[in-house]
């Protein structure tokens, strides 16, 4: 599933053709994706102008001129395609995405001259319409933790939310209530940068008084750094054709531990990357430098 840097790359790719444009017409070619489309979905969008395209965790948020927000989620296999007569994909995945038109489920025809198509073979994606004033209290957003790149995400805040947790660091960081938008790839990568074992108990990020430890400070810095690097690289699995230089998203070539089982640790500490299973997901780490 795409994580925060990939979704942010898609957002930046869609922004130039969607923001400020009017939705001239909308095609919903089926009645549902992961969930049913809102009632009168296409009709409610038609004629609306997109004022802003934001992101919260792994959700794209298109703010409309009537006060509603079009919430979009890529799910497991969703992707967008932009057409001006030729197809370009902000977020065309390194692992090939479907080109089968049978999976083109939603099509937006924009006054910018672009057509934006959402393709989703597995249909785990989603599109909802939520009033802007009620967005923060909606069940999808009300329990989300801070954005890891925001100023509100700092060591003291992380210590407060983890100091009583009995789960592992890997499980805690994968919990969207602790920090929003992180997934398996970037949790593994951040823990390696911070030299912390994914098996370590999350409560170790705080001392007995609930104050942040050095581990908490190191981890926050590592999370911000790895996400920043991944966004700058265009994500780990995405190709962003909207960038002026047309370069590929290539952070997958910079992984230190993820999907590198058996490879030597890049710190050259004599360790080899190990894979274990936590919460039914693969975790990759170096048992020598991550304690």
Beta strands, then each sheet from edge to edge (+ up, - down):
strand 1: 23-28
strand 2: 50-56
strand 3: 59-64
strand 4: 68-73
strand 5: 79-83
strand 6: 87-88
strand 7: 90-93
strand 8: 104-110
strand 9: 115-119
strand 10: 126-131
strand 11: 146-147
strand 12: 179-180
strand 13: 238-240
strand 14: 273-278
strand 15: 281-286
sheet 1: 1+ 8- 9+ 5- 6+
sheet 2: 2+ 3- 4+ 10-
sheet 3: 7+ 13-
sheet 4: 11+ 12+
sheet 5: 14+ 15-
end
